[in-house]
Amino acid sequence: MLDYWVRLYRQYNCDVEQVVIFLKPTTSEAVFVNQFTTRNTTHCYRIIRMWEQDPQLLLVSPGLLPLATLARTNSPQNLLQQVAVQVSMIEEPATKQSISVCTQLLAGLVFEPELISSVFEERRHERICNLSINSSRRTSRRKRTRYTRRYRTRKTITTEASDRFINSSPWFN
């Protein structure tokens, strides 16, 4: 950590705050050590233990959603569902895809792959169903519009043809 701090400070000549993020619970004492000390040097850094973090703080920002699956909860499956819902609400497709992949990858540290797949597949299925329903509604509207246009066009053509026939026919004058 000290080596990275020195390199960054030399290159950018600015304040550097280092943070170590532990993703999985562990019994190791290392998760509680926040400084490096040797004879003449002490270097401090922040420690974040994801399993102690409030998930609500992570659910408000799309970029933090992947970490939310690792946060403190009494109901891990509900949290995973909640994160999947938040991911599905991201509008920009490339961002949604990227965050979804990262979320599933980090969720793999604490959940079984089958559960992750089923939760995200369920969200994907719901999204596809909503898209197809909306698409069929749009298609129905288009068909009605086309039918109405055709009907009006035929009626107009028929009316114009009838008028011409009637006006040009000696029998109707």
Secondary structure, 3 states (H helix, E strand, C coil): CHHHHHHHHHHHCCCCCCEEEECCCCCCHHHHCCEEECCCCEEECEEEEHHHCCHHHHHCCHHHHHHHCCCCCCCHHHHHHHHHHHHHCCCCHHHHHHHHHHHHHHHCCCCCHHHHHHHHHHHHHHHHHHHHHHHHHHHHHHHHHHHHHHHHHHHHHHHHHHHHHHHHCHHHC
